[in-house]
Amino acid sequence: MALIRFIIIAVGVYYILKWILKAIFPFLVQKTFSKMQEQAKQQQNQQTKKEGEITIDKTSGKKGDPNKKDVGDYVDYEELD
């Protein structure tokens, strides 16, 4: 008796979740796509420049480890007698 009751409840829960997901999923997809479109429009508006506008992008000269000195290869010489 308990097994039949469990199967009926499991099937009921399955169909209820299936119905809920069918109702909610299109709404979530539409909301996600609209957010992505809005972000793309904002990025495009930020990247467009007016004619004659000058922009200088400064890059910092310090990249990587500040203690690392990039002066070339180290060569160890031996003394000859």
C-alpha positions in Angstrom: 0.0 0.0 0.0 2.8 2.4 0.9 4.6 1.7 -2.4 1.5 2.5 -4.5 1.0 5.7 -2.5 4.6 6.7 -3.1 4.3 6.1 -6.8 1.1 8.2 -7.1 2.7 11.0 -5.1 5.9 10.9 -7.2 4.0 10.9 -10.5 1.9 13.8 -9.2 4.9 15.8 -8.1 6.6 15.1 -11.5 3.6 16.4 -13.5 3.1 19.5 -11.3 6.8 20.4 -11.6 6.6 19.8 -15.4 3.6 22.1 -15.7 5.3 24.8 -13.5 8.5 24.7 -15.5 6.6 25.0 -18.8 4.9 28.1 -17.4 8.0 29.8 -15.9 10.8 28.8 -18.3 9.7 31.1 -21.2 9.4 34.0 -18.9 12.9 33.5 -17.5 14.4 33.1 -21.0 12.7 36.3 -22.2 13.9 38.2 -19.2 17.5 37.0 -19.6 17.5 37.9 -23.3 16.2 41.3 -22.6 18.9 42.0 -20.0 21.6 40.8 -22.5 20.2 43.1 -25.2 20.2 46.1 -22.8 23.8 45.4 -21.8 24.8 45.1 -25.4 23.2 48.4 -26.2 24.9 50.1 -23.3 28.3 48.8 -24.4 27.7 49.9 -27.9 26.7 53.4 -26.8 29.8 53.7 -24.6 32.1 52.6 -27.5 30.8 55.0 -30.1 32.8 58.2 -30.4 31.9 61.5 -32.0 33.8 62.7 -35.0 36.9 64.5 -34.1 37.0 63.2 -30.5 40.4 62.2 -29.3 40.9 59.5 -26.6 44.2 58.6 -25.0 44.3 55.3 -23.2 47.3 55.1 -20.8 48.6 51.8 -20.0 50.7 51.3 -16.9 54.4 50.5 -17.5 54.4 48.1 -14.5 53.1 44.7 -15.5 53.6 41.5 -13.6 56.0 41.2 -10.7 57.5 44.6 -9.7 60.6 42.9 -8.3 61.4 41.1 -11.6 64.1 43.0 -13.6 63.8 42.3 -17.3 67.4 43.2 -18.3 68.3 40.1 -20.4 69.8 36.7 -20.1 72.2 35.8 -17.4 75.5 34.2 -18.6 77.9 32.6 -16.2 81.5 32.9 -17.5 84.4 30.8 -16.3 87.9 32.2 -15.9 90.5 30.7 -18.2 94.1 30.4 -17.0 
